[in-house]
Amino acid sequence: MMKKKRKFVAITTLIDKDIVISGDTTYTGGIRVDGKIKGNLKVHGDEGSLLIMGYGSKITGDVEVEKAIINGEINGNVKCNDYLELNTNAIVNGSIEYDIIEVQEGAKITGDLKFIKNNKKTEPKKNIKQKFQNKLKKLITKRI
C-alpha cells in the first residue's frame, strides 16, 4: 500500500513548558504547545493550520484545528477538520470530531469519537488516457 505524504504548515510560534496562557486563544498557522493553555484554542490558516502538543503540555478547553499531533493532555472537546494523531502519551478528556485519525497504543480517550467528512473541494484528476494520447501524438508528429 502506498502512503500519501502529509503536508504540514511551518511552526511559527512556541508556547514553552514554563508558559501558562489564560483565556481563549486564536492563532493562524502552526503552533507548538509545550506549556499550558487555560481556555479554548482555535488554530486557523489559509494554507491549513497545525497544532503540535509536546509531552507534558496541557490544554483545558475546547480545541479546533485542521491538523494536530497530540502528545499532551486536553481536557475539553477536540474538533480536527483534517488529520489527528494521538501519540502514546496523549490524553483527551472530551469528545473528538475528526476526518482522519491515527491513535498510537497508550493514548487515552474518555469521550465519544465522531467522524466528520472533510468538505475541502479537490480538483478532479486529469484523464490519464487523454494525457497519454496527447503525449503519443506529440512524439509521432516530431518524428514525421
N, CA and C atoms as an extended XYZ file, in Angstrom:
432
Properties=species:S:1:pos:R:3:atomname:S:1:resname:S:1:resid:I:1 pbc="F F F"
N         0.846       -1.181        0.000 N   MET     1
C         0.000        0.000        0.000 CA  MET     1
C         0.890        1.243        0.000 C   MET     1
N         0.523        2.199       -0.823 N   MET     2
C         1.299        3.422       -0.936 CA  MET     2
C         0.724        4.490       -0.016 C   MET     2
N         1.557        5.066        0.832 N   LYS     3
C         1.093        6.099        1.758 CA  LYS     3
C         1.246        7.465        1.133 C   LYS     3
N         0.214        8.289        1.312 N   LYS     4
C         0.267        9.658        0.822 CA  LYS     4
C         1.051       10.496        1.828 C   LYS     4
N         1.984       11.287        1.332 N   LYS     5
C         2.785       12.136        2.206 CA  LYS     5
C         1.960       13.334        2.662 C   LYS     5
N         1.918       13.571        3.946 N   ARG     6
C         1.156       14.684        4.512 CA  ARG     6
C         1.975       15.960        4.446 C   ARG     6
N         1.291       17.047        4.142 N   LYS     7
C         1.930       18.356        4.128 CA  LYS     7
C         1.445       19.135        5.344 C   LYS     7
N         2.379       19.687        6.089 N   PHE     8
C         2.061       20.471        7.269 CA  PHE     8
C         2.612       21.882        7.105 C   PHE     8
N         1.931       22.843        7.730 N   VAL     9
C         2.444       24.210        7.720 CA  VAL     9
C         3.599       24.315        8.715 C   VAL     9
N         4.399       25.343        8.558 N   ALA    10
C         5.551       25.556        9.436 CA  ALA    10
C         5.094       26.024       10.817 C   ALA    10
N         5.809       25.600       11.831 N   ILE    11
C         5.564       26.057       13.196 CA  ILE    11
C         6.210       27.438       13.333 C   ILE    11
N         5.384       28.436       13.652 N   THR    12
C         5.905       29.799       13.782 CA  THR    12
C         5.831       30.314       15.214 C   THR    12
N         5.139       29.575       16.086 N   THR    13
C         5.017       30.011       17.479 CA  THR    13
C         5.211       28.828       18.417 C   THR    13
N         5.913       29.084       19.514 N   LEU    14
C         6.166       28.069       20.532 CA  LEU    14
C         5.669       28.578       21.875 C   LEU    14
N         4.830       27.790       22.519 N   ILE    15
C         4.437       28.052       23.907 CA  ILE    15
C         5.302       27.115       24.748 C   ILE    15
N         6.363       27.671       25.337 N   ASP    16
C         7.352       26.872       26.056 CA  ASP    16
C         6.767       26.243       27.315 C   ASP    16
N         7.467       25.263       27.872 N   LYS    17
C         6.960       24.495       29.011 CA  LYS    17
C         6.713       25.345       30.261 C   LYS    17
N         7.349       26.484       30.399 N   ASP    18
C         7.165       27.338       31.567 CA  ASP    18
C         6.084       28.399       31.371 C   ASP    18
N         5.422       28.407       30.210 N   ILE    19
C         4.419       29.433       29.911 CA  ILE    19
C         3.010       28.902       30.158 C   ILE    19
N         2.178       29.736       30.805 N   VAL    20
C         0.762       29.426       31.015 CA  VAL    20
C        -0.039       30.574       30.418 C   VAL    20
N        -0.939       30.249       29.484 N   ILE    21
C        -1.813       31.245       28.870 CA  ILE    21
C        -3.214       31.034       29.411 C   ILE    21
N        -3.811       32.098       29.948 N   SER    22
C        -5.178       32.034       30.456 CA  SER    22
C        -6.093       32.827       29.541 C   SER    22
N        -7.183       32.205       29.095 N   GLY    23
C        -8.127       32.870       28.202 CA  GLY    23
C        -8.175       32.192       26.846 C   GLY    23
N        -9.256       32.436       26.127 N   ASP    24
C        -9.418       31.862       24.794 CA  ASP    24
C        -8.352       32.415       23.861 C   ASP    24
N        -7.818       31.543       23.008 N   THR    25
C        -6.729       31.906       22.124 CA  THR    25
C        -7.062       31.493       20.697 C   THR    25
N        -6.828       32.392       19.746 N   THR    26
C        -7.000       32.091       18.332 CA  THR    26
C        -5.678       32.360       17.642 C   THR    26
N        -5.278       31.461       16.768 N   TYR    27
C        -3.988       31.579       16.111 CA  TYR    27
C        -4.103       31.147       14.656 C   TYR    27
N        -3.284       31.735       13.801 N   THR    28
C        -3.241       31.366       12.393 CA  THR    28
C        -1.913       30.694       12.088 C   THR    28
N        -1.944       29.539       11.439 N   GLY    29
C        -0.718       28.860       11.029 CA  GLY    29
C        -0.391       27.672       11.897 C   GLY    29
N         0.897       27.538       12.245 N   GLY    30
C         1.364       26.399       13.027 CA  GLY    30
C         1.834       26.829       14.402 C   GLY    30
N         1.471       26.040       15.401 N   ILE    31
C         1.837       26.367       16.783 CA  ILE    31
C         2.230       25.082       17.512 C   ILE    31
N         3.259       25.194       18.335 N   ARG    32
C         3.663       24.085       19.195 CA  ARG    32
C         3.447       24.515       20.634 C   ARG    32
N         2.762       23.659       21.382 N   VAL    33
C         2.475       23.933       22.785 CA  VAL    33
C         3.224       22.911       23.639 C   VAL    33
N         4.146       23.405       24.455 N   ASP    34
C         4.816       22.574       25.454 CA  ASP    34
C         4.385       22.994       26.856 C   ASP    34
N         3.726       24.151       26.958 N   GLY    35
C         3.245       24.677       28.234 CA  GLY    35
C         1.780       24.369       28.440 C   GLY    35
N         1.061       25.348       29.020 N   LYS    36
C        -0.344       25.145       29.369 CA  LYS    36
C        -1.202       26.287       28.822 C   LYS    36
N        -2.389       25.933       28.363 N   ILE    37
C        -3.384       26.908       27.938 CA  ILE    37
C        -4.663       26.620       28.700 C   ILE    37
N        -5.149       27.642       29.418 N   LYS    38
C        -6.414       27.516       30.144 CA  LYS    38
C        -7.449       28.348       29.397 C   LYS    38
N        -8.177       27.697       28.502 N   GLY    39
C        -9.145       28.370       27.644 CA  GLY    39
C        -9.227       27.637       26.316 C   GLY    39
N       -10.175       28.029       25.500 N   ASN    40
C       -10.353       27.399       24.191 CA  ASN    40
C        -9.239       27.829       23.244 C   ASN    40
N        -8.868       26.937       22.335 N   LEU    41
C        -7.826       27.221       21.349 CA  LEU    41
C        -8.370       26.929       19.959 C   LEU    41
N        -8.322       27.944       19.093 N   LYS    42
C        -8.697       27.775       17.690 CA  LYS    42
C        -7.486       28.144       16.847 C   LYS    42
N        -7.069       27.224       15.999 N   VAL    43
C        -5.930       27.456       15.132 CA  VAL    43
C        -6.427       27.364       13.696 C   VAL    43
N        -6.309       28.466       12.943 N   HIS    44
C        -6.802       28.528       11.569 CA  HIS    44
C        -5.715       29.046       10.659 C   HIS    44
N        -5.934       28.892        9.352 N   GLY    45
C        -4.976       29.423        8.387 CA  GLY    45
C        -5.433       29.178        6.970 C   GLY    45
N        -4.938       30.008        6.041 N   ASP    46
C        -5.283       29.855        4.630 CA  ASP    46
C        -4.734       28.557        4.049 C   ASP    46
N        -3.500       28.236        4.393 N   GLU    47
C        -2.864       27.026        3.875 CA  GLU    47
C        -3.060       25.854        4.816 C   GLU    47
N        -3.841       26.018        5.833 N   GLY    48
C        -4.026       24.964        6.814 CA  GLY    48
C        -3.503       25.414        8.157 C   GLY    48
N        -3.877       24.685        9.153 N   SER    49
C        -3.402       25.009       10.492 CA  SER    49
C        -2.878       23.741       11.138 C   SER    49
N        -1.971       23.927       12.069 N   LEU    50
C        -1.333       22.794       12.718 CA  LEU    50
C        -1.125       23.095       14.195 C   LEU    50
N        -1.469       22.129       15.021 N   LEU    51
C        -1.198       22.187       16.450 CA  LEU    51
C        -0.357       20.973       16.802 C   LEU    51
N         0.782       21.224       17.441 N   ILE    52
C         1.601       20.142       17.971 CA  ILE    52
C         1.681       20.348       19.475 C   ILE    52
N         1.319       19.323       20.217 N   MET    53
C         1.409       19.368       21.679 CA  MET    53
C         2.483       18.386       22.133 C   MET    53
N         3.472       18.901       22.839 N   GLY    54
C         4.557       18.065       23.336 CA  GLY    54
C         4.170       17.344       24.626 C   GLY    54
N         5.016       16.416       25.030 N   TYR    55
C         4.813       15.660       26.260 CA  TYR    55
C         4.780       16.622       27.454 C   TYR    55
N         3.781       16.486       28.313 N   GLY    56
C         3.643       17.336       29.493 CA  GLY    56
C         2.817       18.588       29.252 C   GLY    56
N         2.453       18.864       28.012 N   SER    57
C         1.627       20.046       27.723 CA  SER    57
C         0.179       19.765       28.108 C   SER    57
N        -0.569       20.861       28.327 N   LYS    58
C        -1.954       20.687       28.768 CA  LYS    58
C        -2.817       21.839       28.264 C   LYS    58
N        -3.981       21.496       27.724 N   ILE    59
C        -4.974       22.490       27.333 CA  ILE    59
C        -6.265       22.159       28.060 C   ILE    59
N        -6.761       23.144       28.807 N   THR    60
C        -8.043       22.991       29.498 CA  THR    60
C        -9.038       23.878       28.768 C   THR    60
N        -9.769       23.263       27.850 N   GLY    61
C       -10.705       23.983       26.996 CA  GLY    61
C       -10.875       23.239       25.690 C   GLY    61
N       -11.777       23.714       24.858 N   ASP    62
C       -12.028       23.081       23.565 CA  ASP    62
C       -10.955       23.485       22.561 C   ASP    62
N       -10.654       22.562       21.646 N   VAL    63
C        -9.632       22.784       20.631 CA  VAL    63
C       -10.254       22.576       19.253 C   VAL    63
N       -10.028       23.549       18.348 N   GLU    64
C       -10.473       23.415       16.965 CA  GLU    64
C        -9.291       23.720       16.058 C   GLU    64
N        -8.964       22.759       15.188 N   VAL    65
C        -7.775       22.866       14.352 CA  VAL    65
C        -7.973       22.030       13.092 C   VAL    65
N        -7.141       22.273       12.093 N   GLU    66
C        -7.209       21.467       10.879 CA  GLU    66
C        -6.405       20.180       11.046 C   GLU    66
N        -5.144       20.305       11.473 N   LYS    67
C        -4.288       19.140       11.710 CA  LYS    67
C        -3.705       19.246       13.109 C   LYS    67
N        -3.553       18.100       13.773 N   ALA    68
C        -2.987       18.119       15.121 CA  ALA    68
C        -2.213       16.843       15.399 C   ALA    68
N        -1.102       17.023       16.112 N   ILE    69
C        -0.313       15.905       16.615 CA  ILE    69
C        -0.233       16.122       18.123 C   ILE    69
N        -0.868       15.232       18.866 N   ILE    70
C        -1.032       15.418       20.313 CA  ILE    70
C        -0.201       14.393       21.072 C   ILE    70
N         0.609       14.894       22.016 N   ASN    71
C         1.356       14.038       22.927 CA  ASN    71
C         1.225       14.587       24.349 C   ASN    71
N         0.210       15.424       24.557 N   GLY    72
C        -0.058       16.017       25.865 CA  GLY    72
C        -1.482       15.702       26.285 C   GLY    72
N        -2.047       16.579       27.124 N   GLU    73
C        -3.381       16.346       27.686 CA  GLU    73
C        -4.336       17.466       27.276 C   GLU    73
N        -5.526       17.085       26.841 N   ILE    74
C        -6.584       18.038       26.522 CA  ILE    74
C        -7.800       17.684       27.367 C   ILE    74
N        -8.232       18.652       28.174 N   ASN    75
C        -9.458       18.497       28.959 CA  ASN    75
C       -10.519       19.377       28.304 C   ASN    75
N       -11.156       18.821       27.305 N   GLY    76
C       -12.141       19.540       26.516 CA  GLY    76
C       -12.381       18.783       25.222 C   GLY    76
N       -13.280       19.287       24.415 N   ASN    77
C       -13.605       18.649       23.149 CA  ASN    77
C       -12.600       19.051       22.079 C   ASN    77
N       -12.369       18.146       21.132 N   VAL    78
C       -11.431       18.384       20.039 CA  VAL    78
C       -12.179       18.251       18.724 C   VAL    78
N       -12.037       19.267       17.873 N   LYS    79
C       -12.578       19.196       16.515 CA  LYS    79
C       -11.407       19.372       15.565 C   LYS    79
N       -11.100       18.315       14.832 N   CYS    80
C        -9.973       18.320       13.909 CA  CYS    80
C       -10.529       18.069       12.510 C   CYS    80
N       -10.497       19.102       11.667 N   ASN    81
C       -11.139       19.038       10.355 CA  ASN    81
C       -10.391       18.205        9.323 C   ASN    81
N        -9.157       17.821        9.614 N   ASP    82
C        -8.394       17.029        8.650 CA  ASP    82
C        -7.764       15.834        9.352 C   ASP    82
N        -6.529       15.974        9.807 N   TYR    83
C        -5.743       14.850       10.324 CA  TYR    83
C        -5.468       15.033       11.810 C   TYR    83
N        -5.734       13.974       12.592 N   LEU    84
C        -5.460       13.992       14.025 CA  LEU    84
C        -4.620       12.779       14.382 C   LEU    84
N        -3.500       13.042       15.052 N   GLU    85
C        -2.626       11.970       15.510 CA  GLU    85
C        -2.518       12.054       17.026 C   GLU    85
N        -2.871       10.959       17.691 N   LEU    86
C        -2.746       10.884       19.150 CA  LEU    86
C        -1.593        9.942       19.465 C   LEU    86
N        -0.500       10.507       19.982 N   ASN    87
C         0.680        9.716       20.293 CA  ASN    87
C         0.525        8.977       21.620 C   ASN    87
N         1.534        8.239       21.994 N   THR    88
C         1.495        7.347       23.152 CA  THR    88
C         1.047        8.020       24.442 C   THR    88
N         1.488        9.235       24.712 N   ASN    89
C         1.163        9.911       25.972 CA  ASN    89
C        -0.043       10.838       25.870 C   ASN    89
N        -0.759       10.808       24.769 N   ALA    90
C        -1.910       11.692       24.580 CA  ALA    90
C        -3.075       11.280       25.478 C   ALA    90
N        -3.715       12.301       26.075 N   ILE    91
C        -4.914       12.092       26.893 CA  ILE    91
C        -5.939       13.120       26.431 C   ILE    91
N        -7.113       12.652       26.044 N   VAL    92
C        -8.196       13.557       25.667 CA  VAL    92
C        -9.404       13.213       26.527 C   VAL    92
N        -9.744       14.146       27.418 N   ASN    93
C       -10.929       14.003       28.266 CA  ASN    93
C       -12.043       14.847       27.658 C   ASN    93
N       -12.689       14.311       26.655 N   GLY    94
C       -13.736       15.009       25.930 CA  GLY    94
C       -13.997       14.299       24.616 C   GLY    94
N       -14.981       14.769       23.886 N   SER    95
C       -15.310       14.137       22.608 CA  SER    95
C       -14.348       14.596       21.518 C   SER    95
N       -14.213       13.774       20.488 N   ILE    96
C       -13.323       14.071       19.376 CA  ILE    96
C       -14.109       13.969       18.077 C   ILE    96
N       -14.027       15.032       17.266 N   GLU    97
C       -14.553       15.017       15.908 CA  GLU    97
C       -13.353       15.049       14.979 C   GLU    97
N       -13.327       14.169       13.981 N   TYR    98
C       -12.149       14.040       13.130 CA  TYR    98
C       -12.541       13.619       11.716 C   TYR    98
N       -11.627       13.861       10.778 N   ASP    99
C       -11.771       13.339        9.425 CA  ASP    99
C       -10.865       12.116        9.272 C   ASP    99
N        -9.606       12.250        9.667 N   ILE   100
C        -8.648       11.141        9.650 CA  ILE   100
C        -8.014       11.094       11.033 C   ILE   100
N        -7.935        9.900       11.612 N   ILE   101
C        -7.345        9.790       12.953 CA  ILE   101
C        -6.356        8.631       12.985 C   ILE   101
N        -5.261        8.849       13.715 N   GLU   102
C        -4.275        7.810       13.960 CA  GLU   102
C        -4.021        7.804       15.465 C   GLU   102
N        -4.289        6.672       16.093 N   VAL   103
C        -4.143        6.567       17.539 CA  VAL   103
C        -3.085        5.522       17.853 C   VAL   103
N        -2.044        5.947       18.568 N   GLN   104
C        -0.993        5.014       18.948 CA  GLN   104
C        -1.341        4.343       20.265 C   GLN   104
N        -0.778        3.171       20.457 N   GLU   105
C        -1.018        2.412       21.679 CA  GLU   105
C        -0.570        3.235       22.890 C   GLU   105
N        -1.413        3.308       23.901 N   GLY   106
C        -1.114        4.077       25.105 CA  GLY   106
C        -1.909        5.367       25.198 C   GLY   106
N        -2.411        5.866       24.076 N   ALA   107
C        -3.228        7.085       24.088 CA  ALA   107
C        -4.546        6.801       24.788 C   ALA   107
N        -5.063        7.813       25.493 N   LYS   108
C        -6.306        7.630       26.258 CA  LYS   108
C        -7.355        8.638       25.795 C   LYS   108
N        -8.560        8.133       25.521 N   ILE   109
C        -9.696        8.973       25.121 CA  ILE   109
C       -10.865        8.601       26.010 C   ILE   109
N       -11.443        9.598       26.712 N   THR   110
C       -12.564        9.295       27.607 CA  THR   110
C       -13.917        9.713       27.035 C   THR   110
N       -13.935       10.374       25.899 N   GLY   111
C       -15.200       10.837       25.306 CA  GLY   111
C       -15.564       10.063       24.053 C   GLY   111
N       -16.547       10.573       23.344 N   ASP   112
C       -17.032        9.950       22.115 CA  ASP   112
C       -16.147       10.320       20.937 C   ASP   112
N       -16.128        9.433       19.945 N   LEU   113
C       -15.453        9.698       18.682 CA  LEU   113
C       -16.507        9.892       17.608 C   LEU   113
N       -16.343       10.938       16.790 N   LYS   114
C       -17.311       11.211       15.737 CA  LYS   114
C       -16.567       11.560       14.453 C   LYS   114
N       -16.863       10.804       13.396 N   PHE   115
C       -16.269       11.066       12.093 CA  PHE   115
C       -16.965       12.248       11.445 C   PHE   115
N       -16.181       13.205       10.943 N   ILE   116
C       -16.743       14.309       10.158 CA  ILE   116
C       -16.048       14.311        8.808 C   ILE   116
N       -16.812       14.403        7.772 N   LYS   117
C       -16.239       14.402        6.422 CA  LYS   117
C       -15.613       15.745        6.131 C   LYS   117
N       -14.387       15.716        5.651 N   ASN   118
C       -13.681       16.925        5.250 CA  ASN   118
C       -14.340       17.447        3.981 C   ASN   118
N       -14.832       18.656        4.009 N   ASN   119
C       -15.556       19.222        2.876 CA  ASN   119
C       -14.671       20.023        1.931 C   ASN   119
N       -13.378       19.812        1.986 N   LYS   120
C       -12.489       20.530        1.080 CA  LYS   120
C       -12.759       20.086       -0.349 C   LYS   120
N       -12.806       21.053       -1.239 N   LYS   121
C       -13.004       20.734       -2.651 CA  LYS   121
C       -11.651       20.447       -3.271 C   LYS   121
N       -11.562       19.324       -3.940 N   THR   122
C       -10.334       18.972       -4.636 CA  THR   122
C       -10.626       18.910       -6.125 C   THR   122
N        -9.637       19.303       -6.889 N   GLU   123
C        -9.809       19.256       -8.329 CA  GLU   123
C        -9.767       17.806       -8.790 C   GLU   123
N       -10.630       17.440       -9.743 N   PRO   124
C       -10.621       16.057      -10.219 CA  PRO   124
C        -9.314       15.740      -10.940 C   PRO   124
N        -8.916       14.478      -10.851 N   LYS   125
C        -7.703       14.052      -11.531 CA  LYS   125
C        -7.932       14.118      -13.034 C   LYS   125
N        -6.884       14.518      -13.736 N   LYS   126
C        -6.992       14.592      -15.187 CA  LYS   126
C        -7.050       13.183      -15.759 C   LYS   126
N        -7.705       13.073      -16.876 N   ASN   127
C        -7.863       11.794      -17.538 CA  ASN   127
C        -6.497       11.287      -18.011 C   ASN   127
N        -6.038       10.196      -17.429 N   ILE   128
C        -4.704        9.658      -17.728 CA  ILE   128
C        -4.639        9.178      -19.170 C   ILE   128
N        -5.707        8.567      -19.633 N   LYS   129
C        -5.730        8.084      -21.014 CA  LYS   129
C        -5.559        9.254      -21.991 C   LYS   129
N        -6.238       10.348      -21.738 N   GLN   130
C        -6.141       11.534      -22.592 CA  GLN   130
C        -4.722       12.106      -22.574 C   GLN   130
N        -4.097       12.163      -21.398 N   LYS   131
C        -2.722       12.657      -21.290 CA  LYS   131
C        -1.774       11.784      -22.111 C   LYS   131
N        -1.949       10.473      -22.018 N   PHE   132
C        -1.102        9.543      -22.740 CA  PHE   132
C        -1.261        9.733      -24.249 C   PHE   132
N        -2.510        9.865      -24.695 N   GLN   133
C        -2.773       10.066      -26.119 CA  GLN   133
C        -2.152       11.370      -26.622 C   GLN   133
N        -2.242       12.430      -25.838 N   ASN   134
C        -1.638       13.710      -26.226 CA  ASN   134
C        -0.120       13.600      -26.351 C   ASN   134
N         0.524       12.931      -25.413 N   LYS   135
C         1.979       12.757      -25.472 CA  LYS   135
C         2.374       11.902      -26.663 C   LYS   135
N         1.585       10.874      -26.926 N   LEU   136
C         1.858        9.994      -28.057 CA  LEU   136
C         1.751       10.767      -29.372 C   LEU   136
N         0.734       11.621      -29.491 N   LYS   137
C         0.568       12.444      -30.698 CA  LYS   137
C         1.768       13.363      -30.896 C   LYS   137
N         2.269       13.967      -29.824 N   LYS   138
C         3.420       14.848      -29.909 CA  LYS   138
C         4.660       14.100      -30.386 C   LYS   138
N         4.858       12.893      -29.850 N   LEU   139
C         6.007       12.094      -30.271 CA  LEU   139
C         5.907       11.708      -31.739 C   LEU   139
N         4.726       11.335      -32.180 N   ILE   140
C         4.530       10.926      -33.562 CA  ILE   140
C         4.765       12.108      -34.506 C   ILE   140
N         4.227       13.292      -34.174 N   THR   141
C         4.392       14.458      -35.044 CA  THR   141
C         5.846       14.921      -35.093 C   THR   141
N         6.614       14.735      -34.029 N   LYS   142
C         8.039       15.107      -34.032 CA  LYS   142
C         8.837       14.217      -34.965 C   LYS   142
N         8.481       12.959      -35.075 N   ARG   143
C         9.231       12.007      -35.887 CA  ARG   143
C         8.889       12.125      -37.368 C   ARG   143
N         7.758       12.701      -37.691 N   ILE   144
C         7.341       12.794      -39.098 CA  ILE   144
C         7.973       13.953      -39.779 C   ILE   144
